[in-house]
């Protein structure tokens, strides 16, 4: 049987290997001048070719049974064994599968050479513009004929590599149905609230269609002049296929339940609503809520109707649970009505600039905006001025433009990224930075040891040196004695109380707590 495969990516080459092993004549047609062009960019050049967790929950689908039939433990195990038989051995880091070489070119070369060794024919620099049915099967570009045709040309994710969706129009003419593609990991355009543009806060964002909950996310939310943004919005964007009958609901008190509001207002019953809530809800948000609901901001909570009180939604997490789980947050936000942030040395900021400019595993097209957004976030962490960060970002424009000259990166993009210049982004999660920038950030592995094992190891090392008279142990046993003494005096006490009473850091108390 003669089989033609359109697309010389990893899927196309793996399919070709399978087909050739069943004694078929196999040809791969590729529009680029070489195979695996997009594969070479995977994982910032390190080739993150699989993940430890792969199941139907990882996909947006209305047919999970179909996904589970394709992606199940048996099939996944078979895939890994097939890759290892080709020569691809995994290095698993935090659930991500990389080749042990950490080099995508090595994976691409192994797949390509396997195909060549089997006698699979490659036709490069051949863009498919026409597919017709023939007497035996299909005819491509009026030149190549086959019994069976496989389409493995990718979607529309990266036009520079050939994944531009151009072939889908040809398939449509053949009467082939395919799922419409939608963007994801992006902002959501919605009815803009001009008064809140630029406001950033923590909230629970829920997305509904026809009043049916699609999904919800809790985290940083940003209001913009076109709708909403922020990491929780990025995570929801994949559910947005069109804007018909869609509703976004925002809970500005994701931690609070009814008893929290009632108890708080008993304590603050003499305060107006605006004064009672401005320490836990953004002031601009409060002003907007009062304006839209026609509730007077000077009113007292006890004067509200039951429907008006429902503005403050109930949460699954009680205040006591929040107090126990987030004691510092409880003291700063609920009791004191404030929030603190930390800064680090400028080294972090300079390191990130070097990461962006690395030839391998650095910034890549499609992630340039998020690389600059992260530069802004790290600038905040390091206490740098907005003007200094802006100038450093402008200096990076020539490099970023070199990643895709057809779609230049400009100062308007930098201006947009600078909207993240807010100290509340101090706590932007590392895993989200990796996800958005496509730059892998290595963790401190402590020579491969877990933290508790490493602490015990270092303590034993230090104790031995003290015994040998090689060091005085840096005074650390004094802190250990402080913690132990406090525990003896407060047998029912908690780590948090110990931190408050002794003035020691959280990490110090935690370190000596069970020793």
N, C-alpha and C positions, 0 to 999 in steps of 0.2 A: 504494500500500500504506500502511495506517495502522500506525505504529510507536509504541509507548509505551516510554519509558525510565524506570525507577525509580531516582532518584538524580541530583542536579544537581551532582555533583563534577566534577573534570577529566575522568575517564573517561567519565562520562555525557554531558558536553557535547561532548567530542571525537567520541564515537560518534554523537551527534545531528547534528553537522556533516557527518560522513561519510554518514550515512543521508539527510540532506536533499539533499546534492549528487547523490544518485542518484534525485531526484524523488519522494521519499516524503513523506507527511504525518507529521510528527514532533512528539510531545508528551513533555515531561519532567515527571514527578511528583516533588515534593520535600517531605519532612516539615518542613523548616525554613522560615523566612520569607525566605530568600535562598539563592542558589547559592554553592557552593564554601566552605562554612563551615570545613571542615577544611583546605582548601587555603590559607586565610588564615593558618593557624598554621604552615605548612610552613617549615622552616629558620628558626624563631624569627621569622616574619614576613617573611623575605627570599625565601622560596620556592625551596628547593633542589629543583628539579623533575626533575633527572636527574644521572647520574654518568658520569664518563669511562669507567669500567670497568663494563660491563653484560654479563654472560654467565651461562650456566647455573650456574657455580660460585658465584654470588652468592645462589642459592636453595636451600632445603631441598626436594629433590624426588627421587622415585624414577623420574621420567620426564624425564631431561635432554634427550632428543631432542625432546620436545614444547616445552620451554622454548627450545631452540635454533631451533626452527622459527618461534617467535614473536619471539624476541629474537636477531637476527643483524645483522651490519653493515649489510646492505641495509635492513632494517626500521628500524634505529636512525637511519640517515641520512634515511630517508623521514620519520620522526617529527620530526627537527630541521627539515627543510625545511617540513613542514606548520606547525610552530609559528612559524617565521620568516615564513611567508606570512600568518599571523594578526597578526603584529607583535611576536612575542616573540623578542628577540635575546639570545643568551647571554653572560654574563660567567663565564668558567671560572676558578675559583680552587682550586688544589690538587686538581683532579679533580672538584670539585663544580660543577654547572651552576646558575647563578642568572640571573634576568632582569637586564638591564643596569641597570634601575631599583633592583634589590635590594629590591623591594617586591612582596609576594605579591598585594596588592590590585590592582596593575596587570595581573598575569597573569589574575586572576579576571575583571576588568572586560573585558579583551580577549576572553576566551572567551565571556563572557555576551553582549557586544555583537555578536560574530560570529554567535552563535545567533539573536539577535533580528533581525539584518539579513537572515538567511536565512528568517525567518518561522517559526522554531521556537517552539512554544507552551510556556509554563511554567505549571505549577499548583503554587503554594506552599502551605505549611501543610496539606498533605494526607498524613496517615500511612496507609500501605497496611496494612489489616488483613485483607483478603480477596482472594484471586486464584482465579478459577474458569476452567475451560476452557469456551469457548462454541462456537457453530456456526461462527464465522468464525476464532476463535483464542482470545482470552482476554478476561475481564471483570474489572476491578479495582474493588473496593469497590462493586460493583453499579452503577457510574456510568459508567465509562470502558471502551470496548471497542476492541480492536485486532486486527490480523492477526498481528503479531509483538510479542513482549515481550522487553525487555532489562533484566536486573537489574544495576545498577551502584551498589549501596547500601553497599559497603565491608564490612569484617569487624566485629570487636569491639574495635578498638584504642582508640576514644575515644568512649564513650557520650555525652558532653556535646555532641559535634558531630553526633550521630545515628547513628554507627557502633556500634550496640549489639547487632548480631546478631539482632534481633527478627524480621526477615523470613525467617530461615532455617527457622523452625518452619513458616511458611506454605508455603515451597518443599518442605519434607519431605512435607507433606500431598499435594502435587501429584506425588509420586513422583520428585522431582529429587534426585539424589545430590550431595553436596558434601563437600569435604575437611574433616574436623574441625579446629577451630582450637586452637592451644596457645600458651601464653605463651612468650616468649623474652626474652633480655637480663635475666635475673633470677637469684636464688639457686636452689640445688638442695637440696631437702629429702632428707635421707638419715639413716641410722642415726647418731644424734648420739654424739660421743665427748666426754663431759662433761669429761674431764681436759684436753682440748685447746681447749675453748671460749675464743675470744678470741685464740688464737695466729695470728699472721700471718707468712708466710714466702714465699720464692720456691720454686716446685716445678713439676714437669710433671704435669699432670692428664690422665688418659686415661679415656675413657668407652667401655664395652663393653656390647653386648647379645648375649646368648647366646654370650659369649666371643668375639664378633666386634667388632673395633675400629671405633667410629663416628667418633671424632675425638679429637684431643688438643691441648692448649694449654699453654704454659709462661708463667708470670708470677706475680703476687701471688696467694696463696691465703689465705683466712681461714676458720678453723673457727668455727662458731657453735653455739648451743644447739639448732638445728634441722637442721644439716647443714654445708654449705660455701658460701662466697661468694668474692668477688674477681673481678677482670676476666676471668681465664681461665675461671672458672666461668660468668660471664655469656655468654661466647662459646660455651660448650658447651651452655647450657641449651636452645637451639633444637632440639637433637637429642633431648631428653627428651619423649617422647609419653606414656609411662606408666612406672611404676616396676617393671614385671615383668621379671625376668631381666636387670636392669641392674647393672653393676658399675663402680665407680669405683676406679681404681688411681692411686696418688700416688707419684711418684718424688721423694724429698726431696733427691736429689743429681743434678739433671738434667744437670749438666756432667760428671759423673765416669764413668770407665770402670774396668774391673777393675784395670788397671795402676796407676791412681791410688790405689786403696785399698791394693793390695799394697805399693806404694812408700811410701805414707804410714805404713803399719803397720811397715815395716822401720825407718823413722826413729824411730817412737814405740813400739817393741815392748815397752818396759818400762812403758808406761802402760796403765791399764785402758781398756776400751772407752768408758766414759762420758767419761773425760778426753781420750781420743784424738779423739773425734768432736764434743764439745760446741762446738768453735769453727766447725764447718761444718754442723751440724744443730741445730735448736732443742732446748734442754735438755728441755722438756716432751715433745717428740716422741720423743726418745731414751728417756726414762723409760717412755713408753707402749709403744714397740716392744719394749723389754726385758721389760716386764710381759706383753705378749701372746705373745711367743715363748718365754718362760721361759728367756731367756738372761741370765746374770748380768752386771750392769753392771760388775762388778769383774773379769770374765774378761779374758784377753788374746786378741787377735785370732787368734793362731796356734793357740789351743786350740779354735776353732770348727770345726764340720763343714763340708763343702763346701756343703750345703744352707743352712746358717746364713749362710755368706758370700754367698750369692746375694741376701740382703736388699739388698745394695749393687749396684744395677743398672748395667749398662754403658750408656754414652752414645756417640753418633756423634762427639762432640767430645772429642778427646784432651786431656790436661792441657797438653801442649805447645802445642796450638792455642788452648786457653783462656788460657794464659799470654801468648801472642803477641797474641791478640785483645783480652784484658782485663787488661793488665799491672797496673793499679792494683788491680783486684779480686784478682788473684793474690797480690800482696804483702800486701794488707790481710786478705783472707779466709783464704788458704791458709798464708802464711808467718807472719802476725802474729795471725790469728784475730780480727780486729776489722773494723768497718765504720764509715765516717765519713759525716757528712751536712753539708749546707750550709744556711745561712739567708739570707734576703733582708730588705730593708726592709719595714716594715709597709704601704707603699704598695700592694703586690700584694693584700694582704688587703682593704684599704679599697676598692680598685678592683673586686674581685669582688663586694662587697656592692652597689656601684653597678650592676654588670652585672645582678645578680639583680633589682633594683628597676626596671630600665628598662622603660618602657611598650612599646617595640618591641624585639624581639630579646632580651628578658630571660627570666626564669624562666617556665615554662609548666606547666600541669597535666600530670601524668604524669612530670615531671622534677624535682619539688620536692625529693624526698629526695636526689637526686644533686647538686642545687645546694647543699644544706646539707652533704653529704658533702665536696664540693669546698671549701666554706668551711672545714671542719675541716682538710683537707689543706693549704690555703694558710695557715691559722693556724699549723700546725706549721712550715711553711717560714719563717714570720716569727717563730718563737720565742715565740708567744703561749701563755698558760696555757689549760688546758681550761675553767676557770670563765669566763674572759672570752669565749671562743668560744661557750660554751653560752648566755651571756646575750645575745650579739649574735644568735644563732640564734633565741632566744625572741622577741627584738624584731622579727624578721622574720615571725613567725607571722601577724599580722593581714594583712600583704601577701600571703603565700602562701595564706591562706584565701580571699582575694578572687579567686584564680584558679579556685576551684571551691568554692563555699559548701556544696554538697551533700555533699562529701567533705572535711571539714576536716583540716588539717594540725595535729598537736598535739605536745606535749612528748615523747610516747613515740617519735614519729618522729625527733625531735632526739636522744633518748637512743640510738636505734639508729645514727644517723649518727655520733654521737660515738665509736662503737666503732672508727672509723678514726683516732682520735687516737693515732697511733703514728708515730714518726719514719721508719719504713721506707716510709711512704707519700710521703716526700719526693720520690721519683722516679716518682710516678704519671704516666703519659704524657699529654701535652697532647691528643693525638688521641682518647684514651679519655675525657678530661674533656669534650671537645666532643660526643662520641657519646652520653654518658650524660646530660649536662645540656641538650643541644640548644641550647647557646649557642655561636655561632661566635666564635672568638678570633682576631683578626687578627694575622698575623705581621709582623715588621719587614721590609718589602720592600726597604729600602735604595734608595728611589726606583725600584723595579722592577728593580734590578740584582742579579745573582747575587753571592754573597759574594766569590768570587775576583776578579770584575770590579770590584766595589765597592772592594776593598782596593787594587787597582792604581790605580784612579781617585783615591782619597784620597791614596795615596802620591805620585802625580804632582802633585796639588794642593799637598801639603805641600812637596815638593821645589822647586816653583816659588816658593812664598812664601819659603822659605829663601834661594833665589837672589836674590830681590828685597829681602831684608833685613827682611821683614815678620814673621818669627818665627824662633825658634831650633830649631824642630822638636821641642820638648818633650822633648829628651833621648832620643828613641826610636832614633836611629841607634846609640846606645851599646848598646842591647839587640840590635840587628841585628849589631853587631860582636862582641858576646859569643857569639851563636849561630854566626856565621861562623868565629870563632876556634876554637870548640869543634869544629866540623865539620872544620876543617883538622887539628886535633890528633887527631881520632877519625874517620877517613874511613869506617870500617865501623860507626860508632855509629848508634843509633836515636834518634828523637825522645824516647822515654821516658827513655833514659839521659841525654840532654841536659837534660831537665827535672830529673832527680835531681841531676845534677852542678852545674848552674848556679843552681838555685833559681828559675828563671823559670817562669811559668805555662805550661800546655799550649798555650793559645791564642797566647801570645807566641812560643814556639818554632815552632809550626806556621806562624805568620805570616811569620817570617823564614827558614824552612827552605830554601826553593828560590829565594831572591832573590839 
